[in-house]
Amino acid sequence: MSYIHGYDPDTLREITDSRECAERLEEIGSQRSLPALLERTWLLKVLDRFDEALTVSEQSVRVARMAGTRRDLLRARILHATIQQCRGAFAAAEQELTACAEEAEGQGWSGIAAFALQHRGKVHYDEGDFESARRDFKRALFLRQNAGAGDAELESTLLAIDAADRRRARAVVAS
């Protein structure tokens, strides 16, 4: 079941049902498996409980480092970076997402690289650097297309490119 019901065209944030997310968070409880930690982190993030999300995301990175695969660790690090972004630590988020994207591309993991680049684009977008955001979104789109991503993933990336173009055009008009 997907808890994402779309994306806000201005903020690019996930549109979710808070009640559904809170119920799922209750179901997960204090499970400590890596998938449960990652899901709990994401649920806390979309519920705007960033301090708790940061704590759980740090725990998920430790668990992935000790017991997961390299792919698991990259996913945990990317999610951790998105929490940093939500808390306004843009430089730290950008640095972590850049490292994750480079490692994933070096391993030939296009889907993970695209995920990292999509989120790095969102960091640039939040910072008002719409040109860099657009560049990251375009690269993510290319990688997702080459990896055979589904329509929903491609649509979210196309929405992000469109949003960056709109914001960039508004910035040009305003200046």
Phi, psi and omega in degrees: 000131178266133178268354180269123181252019181132187182227140177293126184290346179259318182265341184069011178282153178295140173263120182227166173265112184302323180296314178300316181294319179295321178296317179294322177300319177298318180300317182293321180060227183253029177304145185246008177293155181300313178301321179293319179296318179294316179295319179297319178302311182297317180298317178298322179297310183289343175270007179062032177254068191293325179295316177294319180299321179297316180298314181291324180293323176296321177295320180294324177295317178298315180297317179296321180295321183277321191232359184255181176272174177296324177296317178301317181296318178298316179299317180295319179294321178296314179297319177301318179296325179292330176290318176302318179300312181299331180271003176088006179271069187296318182297316179295318180296314180299317180298314181293318180293324176297314179298318180294317180298316181296316179296316180297316179296321178298330179272352182081021180265078186301319181298317180288320178299317179297319179300314180295317181292323177300316180287326175295323175300322178293327175297311178301319180300313179297330179279350181088010177265080188287334177292313178294323178300312181299318180300316179293319179296319179296319178295319178298319179299314179301312181296320180294319178297317180292332180274357180075034181298156179284169182302321183297318178294316180295321180296319180295325179288319177297322176299318180294318178298315179299316180297318179295320178297315179299313181295320179296318179295318178297321181294322179293317180296320183290336184265000000 
